[in-house]
Amino acid sequence: MTTETAIATSVQVEINGIDTKRPGHIMVMLFEENGFPIKHKSALQTQFHSPTAESLSVEFTTSKAEFAIKVLHDEDNSQTTSKNWTGIIPSEGLGFSNGAKISWRGPPKFKDAKLSLTDLASPISISVHYP
């Protein structure tokens, strides 16, 4: 029998590699497995920040045992990940927790990006990668 504690924990996130010359805003999303990483409306928490510096520090408070974080430089303010002419490859900057990356198979799986509150290193570092 397992019990899940409901104690909220502060999660510090350091985001690096932001291209300040690009327009739009930086979306930082905290997900459970459901909806990760495509369904932004499924994110448990979403923060919006201006891309005014190459790095950004954000904080989430969560009691979820496992979660993943997605960072999107939403250049067109659509709140979705825009694609290039192929309709497949993202045209905006992206970053994921745990160093998860997009592959030819598609976006990273939750298991590759997930973090555990019990093993959390603070702060979490995420780099934004641009196409």
N, C-alpha and C positions, 0 to 999 in steps of 0.2 A: 504494500500500500504506500503510495506516495502522496505527499501533500505539497501544494504549491504555496509558497509564502507570497503574501500580497504587499510586501514592503517595497515601496518605490525606491529605485536607485537612480542616481544621476549618471548619465552617460555623456562623457565629453568627447567631441569629435573635432579633429583638426583636419581641415580640407586644404589641400595644396594644389598648385599648378593651374590656378584660375587665370584665364586669359582676360585681362581687364580691358582689352581693346574691343571685345565682343559685346553686343548689346544684350538686353534681356535681364534675367535674374537667375540666381542660383537657387534651385529647389533641393532641399535636403529632406529625405523621407525615411521614416522608421517603419518597417514592415514586420508582420508575422509572415508565415509561409504563404498564407492566402493572398493572392494577387501579386506577389513579388515576381519580377520587378516591373511588370508592364501596367498593371491596373492601379494607377496613381490614386484613385479614389478609395482604394482598399488600404492605403497606408494608415497606420494608427495615428501618426503625427506627421505634419508637413510644415516646414519653415521656408520662408522666402527671404533671400538676402540680395543686395545689390553687389555686382561684381566689381567692387571698387579697389580691392587689394588682391594680390596673388595668393594669399592664404586667408582662411576664415575659421574662427572657432565658434562652435555651436554646442548647445547642451539640450539633451532630452531627458525626461524623467519617465521611467518605465518600471513596471513590475513583471513584465514578460520574461520568462526564463530564457527564451531564445528569440532572436530578432535579427534583421539584416537592415543595412542602410544603403540607400541609393542616393547619389548626387547627380543632378542634371543641370547643366548650364542651358537653361531654356531661353534661347536667343530670340525666339519669335513670340514669347509669352503665351504659348498655346497650352501649357501645362501637360503636354505630351512630348514624347521623344520623336522629333522630326527625323525623317529619313532622307537620304540623298536620292539621286535620280533612279537608283535601282529599286527603290521602295523597300529595301531590306536593311541596308547599312545606315546606322545613325549618322546624322549630319551635325549633331551637337555634342558638346563635351559630356562625358559620363565618368562616374567613378562608383565603386562598390566596396562595401566592407569586406574585410578579410582578403583584399587583393583580388577578388573575383573579377574575371574579364569576360567580355563578349567573345564568342568563338564563331567559327563558320556554321555551327549548329544553332546559333542564336544567343539570346541573353543568358547570363549565368543562372544556374539553379540556386534555389534557396540554400541547399546543403553546402554549396561552395562559398556563399557569402555570409552564412549565419554566424552569429556571435552568441556566446552564452554568458549570462550575468555572473555565473560562478567563476568563469575563467577570464573575466574582462580585464584587459590591460587598458589603463587610462593614461592619456587620451588615445582614442582610436584614430589612426591616420588613414586618410583616403586621398588619393591623387586623382585629379580630373584629367582624363585623356581625350584629346580632340582628334577628329578624323583628319 
